[in-house]
């Protein structure tokens, strides 16, 4: 079974059972699956293991992420070859040499920012391998770039980074065989939606408060106006007869009378489910919080 090849902000592995239990009861009748914010792809890979869709479309606005998907779909063995070479050169213990190697890969990655469209296939393969390497060795598996698009996350302290192996990347390639990968925003998926479509939305989460580090796993600037635009888009999805599930943070974790999402998605099913997310910088104050699952499937 294919599984996410990257550690991605707000990954849904721990919520898979909750999400899958809310899939449409008539899922077998849906011919199209669409994921407008694919991220690490936990729900995508889980769903593709369960059903063969006639059409699968995934979208993301992050060109580095979509490049990884594209290269693994077409050239997983070549990506693995490049990644394996980096892994072999990565010193096994925390040391000056290990740090130097990490930052050499990061520097190399940053030299090619914004050059993806003009890259050769070989360079794209190498860049995808570098992205996976950096993701598995950087601090907390964050993907963060500065205003110039340069990756600026420092080295992590993992003793044994969890690199994907060859077999795992080949499973990803197999799973992506029928998947069409799009670089673009959620609005661009509209042309593929009809009454036979099922969509899963995992947008950047709304911060729980201005001081909460819950925003550490958001996937980019996505403010309340963007959340409202998405909600309007989902109204259109519903009117087309398609089924959907959306996940987001629950503002009631910090402000009990904050009804932002309850009001925004009034008329749809709204469930609160427990999830282990760190929303406080102090370990003693961390614990399970509720997240929202919203949809028209149940």
C-alpha positions as CSV (number, residue, x, y, z in Angstrom):
1,X,0.0,0.0,0.0
2,X,1.3,3.4,-1.0
3,X,1.8,5.9,1.8
4,X,2.9,9.6,2.0
5,X,6.5,10.0,1.0
6,X,6.8,13.4,2.7
7,X,6.2,14.6,6.2
8,X,3.7,17.4,5.5
9,X,2.2,20.1,7.7
10,X,-1.2,19.0,9.1
11,X,-0.8,15.5,7.6
12,X,-4.0,13.3,8.0
13,X,-2.6,9.9,8.8
14,X,-3.9,10.0,12.4
15,X,-7.4,11.0,11.2
16,X,-7.7,8.5,8.4
17,X,-10.2,6.3,10.2
18,X,-12.4,9.2,11.1
19,X,-12.3,10.6,7.6
20,X,-12.8,7.2,5.8
21,X,-15.7,6.4,8.1
22,X,-17.5,9.4,6.5
23,X,-16.8,8.6,2.9
24,X,-20.0,8.5,0.9
25,X,-21.9,5.2,1.4
26,X,-22.3,4.9,-2.3
27,X,-18.6,5.6,-3.0
28,X,-18.5,2.8,-5.6
29,X,-20.8,4.9,-7.7
30,X,-18.4,7.8,-7.9
31,X,-16.2,7.8,-11.0
32,X,-14.1,10.9,-10.1
33,X,-12.0,11.7,-7.1
34,X,-10.6,15.2,-6.7
35,X,-8.3,16.6,-4.0
36,X,-7.8,20.3,-4.3
37,X,-5.1,20.6,-1.5
38,X,-3.2,17.4,-1.8
39,X,-0.3,18.1,0.6
40,X,1.2,14.8,1.8
41,X,-1.6,12.8,0.2
42,X,-2.6,10.5,3.2
43,X,-6.2,10.5,2.2
44,X,-5.4,10.1,-1.5
45,X,-3.3,7.0,-1.0
46,X,-5.7,5.5,1.4
47,X,-8.6,6.0,-1.0
48,X,-6.7,4.7,-4.0
49,X,-6.1,1.5,-2.1
50,X,-9.8,1.1,-1.6
51,X,-11.2,2.0,-5.1
52,X,-10.3,2.4,-8.7
53,X,-11.6,5.6,-10.0
54,X,-12.0,6.4,-13.7
55,X,-10.6,9.9,-13.1
56,X,-8.4,11.2,-10.3
57,X,-7.2,14.9,-10.1
58,X,-5.0,16.3,-7.4
59,X,-4.0,20.0,-7.1
60,X,-1.6,22.1,-5.0
61,X,-0.2,25.6,-5.4
62,X,3.3,24.4,-4.2
63,X,5.4,23.8,-7.4
64,X,8.0,21.8,-5.4
65,X,5.4,19.5,-4.1
66,X,3.7,18.9,-7.4
67,X,7.1,18.3,-9.0
68,X,7.7,15.5,-6.5
69,X,4.4,13.9,-7.4
70,X,5.2,14.2,-11.1
71,X,8.7,12.7,-10.8
72,X,7.5,9.8,-8.7
73,X,4.7,9.1,-11.1
74,X,7.1,8.9,-14.0
75,X,10.5,8.2,-12.6
76,X,10.4,6.7,-9.1
77,X,13.5,4.5,-9.6
78,X,15.6,7.4,-10.8
79,X,14.4,9.6,-7.9
80,X,15.3,6.7,-5.5
81,X,18.8,6.4,-7.1
82,X,19.5,10.1,-6.4
83,X,18.0,9.9,-2.9
84,X,20.0,6.8,-2.1
85,X,23.2,8.5,-3.0
86,X,22.4,11.4,-0.7
87,X,21.5,9.0,2.2
88,X,24.8,7.1,1.8
89,X,26.7,10.4,2.0
90,X,24.7,11.7,5.1
91,X,26.9,11.1,8.2
92,X,25.1,8.7,10.6
93,X,25.5,10.8,13.8
94,X,25.1,14.4,14.7
95,X,28.3,16.1,13.8
96,X,29.8,19.0,12.0
97,X,30.1,16.9,8.9
98,X,26.4,15.9,9.1
99,X,25.4,19.6,9.4
100,X,27.7,20.6,6.6
101,X,26.2,18.0,4.3
102,X,22.6,19.0,5.1
103,X,23.4,22.7,4.4
104,X,25.2,21.8,1.1
105,X,22.1,20.1,-0.2
106,X,19.9,23.1,1.0
107,X,22.3,25.5,-0.8
108,X,22.1,23.5,-4.0
109,X,18.3,23.4,-3.8
110,X,18.1,27.1,-3.3
111,X,20.3,27.8,-6.3
112,X,17.5,26.5,-8.5
113,X,14.5,28.3,-7.0
114,X,11.9,29.2,-9.7
115,X,13.7,27.3,-12.4
116,X,11.4,24.3,-12.5
117,X,9.7,25.1,-15.8
118,X,13.0,25.3,-17.7
119,X,14.7,22.3,-15.9
120,X,15.7,19.2,-17.8
121,X,14.1,15.9,-16.7
122,X,17.4,14.9,-15.0
123,X,17.5,18.1,-13.0
124,X,13.8,17.7,-12.0
125,X,14.5,14.2,-10.8
126,X,17.4,15.4,-8.7
127,X,15.4,18.3,-7.3
128,X,12.6,15.9,-6.2
129,X,15.1,13.7,-4.5
130,X,16.6,16.8,-2.8
131,X,13.2,17.9,-1.6
132,X,12.5,14.5,0.0
133,X,16.0,14.5,1.6
134,X,15.5,17.9,3.1
135,X,12.0,17.1,4.3
136,X,13.3,14.0,6.1
137,X,16.3,15.7,7.7
138,X,15.2,19.3,8.4
139,X,13.7,20.6,11.7
140,X,10.2,19.0,12.3
141,X,9.8,18.1,8.6
142,X,8.7,21.7,7.8
143,X,8.4,23.0,4.3
144,X,9.1,26.7,4.6
145,X,10.5,29.2,2.2
146,X,11.5,32.9,2.5
147,X,10.2,35.7,0.3
148,X,12.7,34.7,-2.4
149,X,11.4,31.2,-2.4
150,X,14.5,29.8,-0.7
151,X,14.2,26.9,1.7
152,X,15.2,28.2,5.1
153,X,14.5,25.4,7.6
154,X,17.5,24.4,9.7
155,X,18.8,20.9,10.2
156,X,16.7,18.6,12.4
157,X,18.0,16.4,15.2
158,X,16.7,13.0,14.0
159,X,19.1,10.2,14.9
160,X,17.6,8.0,12.2
161,X,15.6,10.0,9.6
162,X,12.7,8.0,8.2
163,X,13.6,8.1,4.5
164,X,11.3,6.2,2.1
165,X,12.9,3.1,0.6
166,X,12.8,2.0,-3.0
167,X,9.8,-0.3,-2.6
168,X,7.8,2.5,-1.0
169,X,8.5,4.9,-3.8
170,X,7.6,2.3,-6.4
171,X,4.3,1.8,-4.6
172,X,3.7,5.5,-4.8
173,X,4.5,5.4,-8.5
174,X,2.0,2.6,-9.0
175,X,-0.7,4.4,-7.0
176,X,-0.2,7.6,-9.1
177,X,-0.5,5.8,-12.4
178,X,-4.0,7.0,-13.1
179,X,-3.7,10.3,-11.3
180,X,-3.5,13.7,-13.1
181,X,-1.4,16.2,-11.2
182,X,-2.2,19.9,-11.4
183,X,-0.2,22.9,-10.2
184,X,-2.9,25.3,-9.2
185,X,-5.5,26.6,-6.7
186,X,-8.6,24.9,-5.6
187,X,-10.8,26.9,-8.0
188,X,-9.2,25.2,-10.9
189,X,-10.7,21.9,-10.1
190,X,-14.2,23.1,-11.0
191,X,-14.2,21.9,-14.6
192,X,-13.8,18.3,-13.4
193,X,-16.7,18.3,-10.9
194,X,-20.1,16.7,-11.6
195,X,-22.6,14.6,-9.7
196,X,-20.3,11.6,-9.9
197,X,-17.4,13.4,-8.1
198,X,-16.1,13.0,-4.6
199,X,-13.8,15.6,-3.2
200,X,-11.7,15.9,-0.1
201,X,-10.6,19.4,0.9
202,X,-7.7,19.9,3.3
203,X,-7.0,23.6,3.1
204,X,-4.4,25.4,5.3
205,X,-5.9,25.4,8.8
206,X,-7.3,28.6,10.3
207,X,-5.0,29.5,13.3
208,X,-6.6,29.0,16.7
209,X,-5.3,32.3,18.0
210,X,-2.8,34.9,17.1
211,X,-0.3,33.5,19.5
212,X,-0.9,29.8,19.0
213,X,1.8,27.8,17.3
214,X,-1.0,25.7,15.7
215,X,-0.1,27.7,12.5
216,X,3.2,25.9,12.4
217,X,1.7,23.3,10.1
218,X,-0.3,25.5,7.8
219,X,0.5,25.3,4.2
220,X,0.8,29.0,3.3
221,X,-1.0,32.3,3.7
222,X,-4.7,31.5,3.7
223,X,-6.7,34.0,5.7
224,X,-10.4,34.3,6.7
225,X,-11.4,35.8,3.3
226,X,-9.8,32.7,1.6
227,X,-11.7,30.4,3.9
228,X,-15.0,32.3,3.0
229,X,-14.1,31.9,-0.8
230,X,-13.6,28.2,-0.2
231,X,-16.9,27.9,1.6
232,X,-18.7,29.5,-1.3
233,X,-16.9,27.2,-3.7
234,X,-18.0,24.2,-1.7
235,X,-21.6,25.5,-1.9
236,X,-21.2,25.3,-5.7
237,X,-19.8,21.8,-5.3
238,X,-22.8,20.8,-3.4
239,X,-25.2,22.3,-5.9
240,X,-23.5,20.3,-8.7
241,X,-24.5,17.1,-6.8
242,X,-21.0,16.1,-5.8
243,X,-20.0,14.7,-2.4
244,X,-17.3,16.3,-0.3
245,X,-15.5,16.2,3.0
246,X,-13.5,19.1,4.4
247,X,-11.2,19.2,7.4
248,X,-10.1,22.3,9.4
249,X,-9.1,23.5,12.9
250,X,-11.8,23.9,15.5
251,X,-11.6,27.5,16.9
252,X,-13.6,26.4,19.9
253,X,-10.4,24.8,21.3
254,X,-9.4,28.3,22.3
255,X,-12.4,30.6,22.0
256,X,-15.6,28.7,23.0
257,X,-18.0,31.1,21.3
258,X,-16.1,31.3,18.0
259,X,-18.6,30.0,15.5
260,X,-16.6,30.9,12.4
261,X,-16.9,27.5,10.7
262,X,-20.3,26.6,12.3
263,X,-21.7,29.7,10.6
264,X,-19.8,29.3,7.4
265,X,-20.9,25.7,6.8
266,X,-24.4,25.9,8.3
267,X,-26.5,23.3,6.6
268,X,-23.7,20.7,6.2
269,X,-22.8,18.0,8.7
270,X,-20.1,19.3,11.2
271,X,-18.4,16.8,13.4
272,X,-15.7,17.4,16.0
273,X,-13.1,14.7,16.3
274,X,-10.1,14.3,18.6
275,X,-6.6,14.8,17.2
276,X,-3.2,15.0,18.8
277,X,-1.9,18.4,17.6
278,X,0.5,20.6,19.6
279,X,-1.2,24.0,20.1
280,X,0.9,25.2,23.0
281,X,4.7,25.7,23.1
282,X,4.8,24.3,26.6
283,X,4.7,20.5,26.6
284,X,2.8,20.3,29.8
285,X,-0.1,22.1,28.2
286,X,-0.3,20.0,25.1
287,X,-2.9,17.4,24.5
288,X,-5.7,16.2,22.2
289,X,-7.7,18.9,20.6
290,X,-10.7,18.7,18.4
291,X,-10.7,19.2,14.6
292,X,-13.6,19.7,12.3
293,X,-14.8,17.3,9.6
294,X,-17.5,18.9,7.5
295,X,-19.4,17.4,4.6
296,X,-22.5,16.4,2.8
297,X,-21.9,12.6,2.9
298,X,-23.5,11.7,6.3
